[in-house]
């Protein structure tokens, strides 16, 4: 019987090259993230949990409320300063980390938070997502994880039909205190906003709530602590040309964790003959591959000898990935 091993690190050489579009994302700490294509965009379907900029520069963890409130450089924290929350929700970042501002010298070039090939979404990127999902009044339901494991009841309208899998991670006020886990989700954009009323430069964010299906676009102070969702630099509107018909909205992989086999249910991908799968380890090395003969395909995993985390990548016959999911082998 295999035992569960959690990923701790990857070879650092993989971080200096672009990552294949549609095949998931790995950050400089070795964290591996699943991705999903929604319309013409590829979104990471988990919150960022990295502690360094992509050149290896440390982003400080700041726990003290007064110290957090006085920051003008990048920092991160866990909700309630509890590392257990980081395993579920990722880290909360101030905007200075999003912008890569790592010191107080104005002439110093900013760092980059995202791995090569990905970026913090602009305000326009977020708008494109919510427009595609039906507009601000309903898109939140399609973005929220279903159920009440990470959302307070009633989690109104939650379907997660987009695969975005938004969790109610709470936030940190600009003065350093935490609030809202279970009730709210908030994500930074990279786009600043000039508030003529307060004569300040704020930043556009997106907000979800447990008791409605809406997405709220609002401006926030740079010292606030919010989650980060990254988006691929590549738009898929022309590669492959039919990407909008092959979103991985209802694909399921189960049981997970697993020992001997895994079932891939293609969900809304009804033309099973056009889809292939590739299973890789966290270094991107191919372990197993095949094609789908039925809507629900059973894959025998007994020939995989190493336990731990693997990535199941579903792609078309030309090799264009459009969804990557994690499987934990035990």
C-alpha positions as CSV (number, residue, x, y, z in Angstrom):
1,X,0.0,0.0,0.0
2,X,1.4,3.4,-1.0
3,X,1.3,6.3,1.5
4,X,0.4,9.9,0.6
5,X,3.4,12.2,0.1
6,X,2.9,15.9,-0.3
7,X,4.9,17.8,-2.8
8,X,7.6,20.0,-1.2
9,X,9.9,21.1,-4.0
10,X,10.8,20.7,-7.7
11,X,13.9,21.1,-9.7
12,X,14.6,24.8,-10.0
13,X,15.6,24.6,-13.6
14,X,12.0,24.3,-14.7
15,X,11.2,27.8,-13.5
16,X,13.4,29.7,-16.0
17,X,11.5,28.6,-19.1
18,X,8.0,29.1,-20.3
19,X,5.4,26.6,-19.2
20,X,3.3,24.8,-21.8
21,X,0.0,26.5,-22.2
22,X,-2.9,24.5,-20.9
23,X,-0.8,22.1,-18.9
24,X,-1.1,23.5,-15.4
25,X,1.3,25.8,-13.6
26,X,4.3,25.4,-11.2
27,X,5.6,28.3,-9.1
28,X,9.2,28.9,-7.9
29,X,8.4,27.2,-4.5
30,X,7.5,24.0,-6.3
31,X,3.8,24.3,-5.8
32,X,1.8,22.7,-8.6
33,X,-1.5,24.2,-9.7
34,X,-4.3,22.9,-11.8
35,X,-5.7,25.1,-14.6
36,X,-8.9,25.3,-16.6
37,X,-9.8,27.0,-19.9
38,X,-12.9,29.2,-19.7
39,X,-13.8,30.7,-23.0
40,X,-10.5,31.9,-24.5
41,X,-8.7,32.2,-21.2
42,X,-6.7,29.7,-19.1
43,X,-7.1,30.4,-15.4
44,X,-5.3,28.8,-12.5
45,X,-8.1,27.0,-10.5
46,X,-6.4,27.6,-7.1
47,X,-5.2,30.6,-5.2
48,X,-1.5,31.5,-5.4
49,X,0.6,30.2,-2.5
50,X,4.1,31.3,-3.4
51,X,6.6,33.0,-1.0
52,X,9.0,34.4,-3.6
53,X,9.0,36.5,-6.7
54,X,9.8,34.5,-9.8
55,X,13.5,35.4,-9.7
56,X,13.8,33.9,-6.2
57,X,13.6,37.1,-4.2
58,X,11.9,36.5,-0.8
59,X,8.5,38.1,-0.2
60,X,8.3,38.8,3.6
61,X,5.7,37.2,5.7
62,X,4.2,39.9,8.0
63,X,2.0,38.8,10.9
64,X,1.9,41.9,13.1
65,X,-1.1,44.1,12.4
66,X,0.7,47.5,12.9
67,X,3.6,46.4,10.7
68,X,1.2,45.3,8.0
69,X,-0.7,48.6,8.1
70,X,2.6,50.6,7.6
71,X,3.9,48.6,4.6
72,X,4.7,50.2,1.2
73,X,6.5,47.1,-0.1
74,X,5.3,43.6,-0.9
75,X,4.3,41.1,1.8
76,X,2.1,38.1,2.4
77,X,0.3,36.4,5.3
78,X,-2.0,33.5,6.0
79,X,-5.6,34.2,7.0
80,X,-5.5,34.6,10.8
81,X,-1.8,34.0,10.5
82,X,-2.6,30.3,10.5
83,X,-0.6,28.1,8.1
84,X,-3.4,25.6,8.0
85,X,-5.4,28.2,6.1
86,X,-2.7,28.4,3.6
87,X,-3.1,24.7,2.7
88,X,-6.7,25.4,1.7
89,X,-6.8,29.1,0.6
90,X,-3.3,30.0,-0.3
91,X,-1.7,33.2,0.8
92,X,-3.1,36.7,1.1
93,X,-0.9,39.4,-0.5
94,X,-0.9,43.2,-0.4
95,X,-0.9,45.0,-3.7
96,X,2.7,45.9,-3.4
97,X,3.6,42.2,-3.8
98,X,1.2,42.0,-6.8
99,X,3.1,44.9,-8.3
100,X,6.5,43.5,-7.3
101,X,7.5,46.5,-5.2
102,X,10.2,44.9,-3.0
103,X,12.1,47.9,-1.6
104,X,11.6,51.6,-1.0
105,X,13.9,52.9,-3.7
106,X,11.7,54.3,-6.5
107,X,14.3,53.7,-9.2
108,X,14.6,50.0,-8.5
109,X,12.9,47.8,-11.1
110,X,9.9,45.9,-9.8
111,X,9.9,42.1,-9.4
112,X,7.4,39.7,-11.0
113,X,5.0,37.7,-8.8
114,X,3.8,35.2,-11.4
115,X,5.8,32.4,-13.1
116,X,6.8,32.9,-16.7
117,X,3.8,32.4,-19.0
118,X,1.3,33.7,-16.4
119,X,0.3,37.0,-14.9
120,X,-1.9,38.7,-12.4
121,X,-5.2,39.4,-14.3
122,X,-5.9,42.9,-15.4
123,X,-9.3,44.5,-14.7
124,X,-10.1,43.8,-18.4
125,X,-9.1,40.1,-18.0
126,X,-11.6,39.8,-15.1
127,X,-14.3,41.6,-17.1
128,X,-13.8,39.2,-20.0
129,X,-14.2,36.3,-17.6
130,X,-17.5,37.6,-16.0
131,X,-18.9,38.6,-19.4
132,X,-18.3,35.1,-20.7
133,X,-20.0,33.6,-17.7
134,X,-23.2,35.7,-18.2
135,X,-22.4,39.0,-16.6
136,X,-21.8,40.3,-13.1
137,X,-25.2,39.3,-11.7
138,X,-24.7,35.6,-12.3
139,X,-21.0,34.9,-12.9
140,X,-20.3,34.4,-9.2
141,X,-22.4,31.3,-9.0
142,X,-20.5,29.8,-11.9
143,X,-17.2,30.6,-10.2
144,X,-17.9,29.4,-6.6
145,X,-17.1,26.0,-5.3
146,X,-20.4,24.1,-4.6
147,X,-21.4,23.1,-1.1
148,X,-20.6,24.5,2.4
149,X,-17.1,23.0,3.0
150,X,-15.5,26.4,2.3
151,X,-18.6,28.7,2.1
152,X,-21.2,29.5,4.6
153,X,-24.8,28.5,3.9
154,X,-26.6,29.2,1.7
155,X,-23.8,29.6,-0.8
156,X,-26.4,31.0,-3.2
157,X,-26.3,30.0,-6.8
158,X,-23.0,28.1,-6.6
159,X,-22.5,25.6,-9.5
160,X,-18.8,26.0,-10.3
161,X,-19.8,25.2,-13.8
162,X,-16.8,27.2,-15.0
163,X,-14.3,25.1,-13.1
164,X,-12.9,28.3,-11.5
165,X,-13.5,26.8,-8.0
166,X,-13.6,30.0,-5.9
167,X,-13.2,29.5,-2.2
168,X,-14.4,31.8,0.5
169,X,-10.9,32.8,1.8
170,X,-11.6,36.0,3.6
171,X,-9.2,39.0,3.6
172,X,-7.0,41.3,5.6
173,X,-8.0,44.9,6.2
174,X,-5.4,47.6,5.4
175,X,-5.0,48.1,9.2
176,X,-4.0,44.5,9.7
177,X,-7.0,42.6,11.0
178,X,-8.7,39.6,9.3
179,X,-12.3,39.1,8.3
180,X,-14.7,37.2,6.2
181,X,-13.5,33.6,5.8
182,X,-16.6,31.5,4.9
183,X,-18.5,34.6,3.7
184,X,-16.3,36.4,1.1
185,X,-13.7,35.8,-1.6
186,X,-11.6,38.6,-3.0
187,X,-8.9,38.7,-5.7
188,X,-6.6,41.4,-6.9
189,X,-6.3,42.7,-10.4
190,X,-3.2,44.4,-11.5
191,X,-5.1,47.6,-12.6
192,X,-4.9,50.7,-10.5
193,X,-7.8,53.1,-10.1
194,X,-7.7,56.9,-9.3
195,X,-10.2,57.7,-6.6
196,X,-10.9,61.4,-7.1
197,X,-12.9,61.6,-3.9
198,X,-10.1,60.4,-1.6
199,X,-7.3,61.6,-3.9
200,X,-5.7,58.1,-3.6
201,X,-4.7,55.5,-6.1
202,X,-6.5,52.3,-5.4
203,X,-6.7,49.0,-7.2
204,X,-9.6,47.1,-8.9
205,X,-10.6,43.8,-7.3
206,X,-13.3,41.2,-7.7
207,X,-15.5,40.0,-4.9
208,X,-17.8,37.0,-4.3
209,X,-20.4,36.6,-1.5
210,X,-21.9,33.5,0.1
211,X,-25.5,34.8,-0.2
212,X,-25.7,35.8,-3.8
213,X,-24.5,34.8,-7.3
214,X,-23.0,38.1,-8.2
215,X,-19.4,39.3,-8.9
216,X,-18.7,42.7,-7.5
217,X,-16.1,45.0,-9.1
218,X,-14.8,47.4,-6.5
219,X,-11.7,49.4,-5.7
220,X,-9.5,48.5,-2.7
221,X,-6.6,50.1,-0.8
222,X,-3.2,48.8,-1.7
223,X,-2.4,47.8,1.9
224,X,-5.3,45.3,2.0
225,X,-4.6,41.6,1.9
226,X,-6.4,39.6,-0.8
227,X,-5.9,36.4,-2.7
228,X,-4.3,36.1,-6.2
229,X,-5.5,34.1,-9.1
230,X,-3.2,33.9,-12.1
231,X,-4.1,33.7,-15.8
232,X,-2.1,32.4,-18.7
233,X,-0.6,35.0,-21.0
234,X,-2.0,33.0,-24.0
235,X,-5.4,33.5,-25.4
236,X,-6.9,30.4,-26.9
237,X,-9.3,32.0,-29.4
238,X,-7.2,30.7,-32.3
239,X,-5.2,27.8,-30.9
240,X,-7.0,25.5,-31.2
241,X,-9.7,27.3,-33.2
242,X,-12.6,25.5,-31.6
243,X,-11.5,26.0,-28.0
244,X,-14.8,27.6,-27.0
245,X,-16.6,24.3,-27.6
246,X,-14.2,22.2,-25.5
247,X,-14.1,23.8,-22.1
248,X,-13.5,21.4,-19.3
249,X,-16.5,22.5,-17.2
250,X,-17.8,19.2,-16.0
251,X,-14.9,16.9,-16.2
252,X,-14.3,14.8,-13.1
253,X,-11.5,12.6,-11.9
254,X,-12.2,10.1,-9.1
255,X,-11.5,8.5,-6.7
256,X,-9.0,11.1,-5.5
257,X,-6.7,10.2,-3.6
258,X,-6.5,6.8,-5.2
259,X,-4.4,3.7,-5.1
260,X,-5.1,1.4,-8.0
261,X,-7.2,3.1,-10.7
262,X,-8.8,6.4,-11.6
263,X,-12.0,7.2,-13.5
264,X,-12.1,10.2,-15.9
265,X,-15.6,11.3,-16.6
266,X,-15.6,13.6,-19.7
267,X,-18.8,15.3,-18.7
268,X,-19.8,17.8,-21.4
269,X,-17.2,16.5,-23.9
270,X,-19.4,14.1,-25.8
271,X,-17.1,13.4,-28.7
272,X,-14.9,11.0,-26.8
273,X,-12.9,9.9,-29.8
274,X,-11.3,13.3,-30.1
275,X,-9.8,13.4,-26.6
276,X,-6.6,12.0,-25.1
277,X,-5.1,12.0,-21.7
278,X,-1.5,12.3,-20.4
279,X,-0.4,11.6,-16.9
280,X,2.8,13.3,-15.8
281,X,4.7,13.6,-12.6
282,X,5.5,17.0,-11.0
283,X,8.6,17.4,-13.1
284,X,6.5,17.2,-16.2
285,X,7.8,13.8,-17.1
286,X,5.3,11.6,-19.0
287,X,4.2,8.6,-17.0
288,X,1.2,7.3,-18.9
289,X,-1.0,8.3,-21.8
290,X,-3.9,7.1,-23.8
291,X,-7.2,8.0,-25.5
292,X,-10.9,8.0,-24.4
293,X,-13.1,5.2,-25.8
294,X,-16.1,5.9,-23.6
295,X,-17.5,8.8,-21.7
296,X,-16.2,7.3,-18.4
297,X,-12.8,5.8,-18.9
298,X,-11.1,3.7,-16.2
299,X,-7.3,4.0,-16.1
300,X,-5.3,1.4,-14.3
301,X,-2.6,3.0,-12.1
302,X,-1.0,-0.2,-10.7
303,X,2.0,0.2,-13.1
304,X,2.9,3.6,-11.6
305,X,5.3,2.7,-8.8
306,X,5.9,6.2,-7.2
307,X,3.3,7.6,-4.8
308,X,2.6,11.3,-4.6
309,X,1.1,14.0,-6.8
310,X,0.5,13.5,-10.5
311,X,-1.1,15.7,-13.1
312,X,-3.8,14.4,-15.5
313,X,-3.8,16.5,-18.6
314,X,-6.7,16.2,-21.1
315,X,-6.0,17.4,-24.6
316,X,-7.2,17.2,-28.2
317,X,-5.6,15.0,-30.9
318,X,-3.2,17.8,-31.8
319,X,-1.8,18.0,-28.3
320,X,-3.5,21.3,-27.3
321,X,-4.1,21.0,-23.5
322,X,-7.2,22.6,-22.1
323,X,-7.5,21.3,-18.6
324,X,-5.1,19.9,-16.0
325,X,-6.2,18.2,-12.8
326,X,-4.3,16.8,-9.8
327,X,-4.4,13.2,-8.7
328,X,-2.9,12.1,-5.4
329,X,-1.6,8.5,-5.6
330,X,-1.3,6.7,-2.2
